[in-house]
Amino acid sequence: MDDKPRILAVVKKAWGDRVTTIFPRQGQYARDANAYRTADLTVERIGDLVTHDLSQLLPLEVLR
């Protein structure tokens, strides 16, 4: 998770499907999101993750 889309794009390129990227759309980098690859999950604020069902982001074998 990072609020800098540039970093998320580099990590996703390097790790591919082995990583899930989360972008909290807040702060000064919120407008930069359109210039880079879309994160796997975008939330408006970090606090939104408290109520988000993160099990949707995990592969099925991890949940077993």
N, C-alpha and C positions, 0 to 999 in steps of 0.2 A: 504494500500500500504506500502510495506517495501522492503528494499534491502537485507533482511536476510531471506532466504527460510525457515529456522528453525522456525522463528516466524510466518510466513504465514501458515505453516503446522499446528502449534498448534492452531492458531485462526480458521482455517478451520475445524479442528477436533471438536473444541468446539462449533462453530456456524453453521457448516454445510451449508445448502442452504440459510441461512439468511445473508450470507456475501459473497462478491466477493473479491477475493484476486488478487492483482496486484503486479507483480514482475518486477522492472526495472533491467535488467541484466547489472549491472555496478558495479564498485568498487571491493573491495577485496572479497565479498561474491558471485560474479557472478559464480564462479566455483562450489560453494556448491549446486547449484540448482539440480544437478543430484542425490544428496543424500536424498532429501526430496520430498514430494508430490508436483506435478506440480501445479503452481498457475493457477487461472482461466484465467488470461491474463498476458502475458509476453511481455514487450517492451524492446527495446535496451537501451533507455534513458528515463528519466522522461519527458523530453521535447516532446517526441513522443506522449504523451497524449493530447497535444494541438490539434493535427490533427486527433486523433482517435475518431471514432463514439462511444461514451460511451453508447448511447441508446441501443446498442446491449447487454449490460450487465445488464440492468434493466428488471425486470418482466413487462409484458404488462400492468398490472393493475396500476403500478406506472406511466406509461406514459400517462394514460388517464386523 
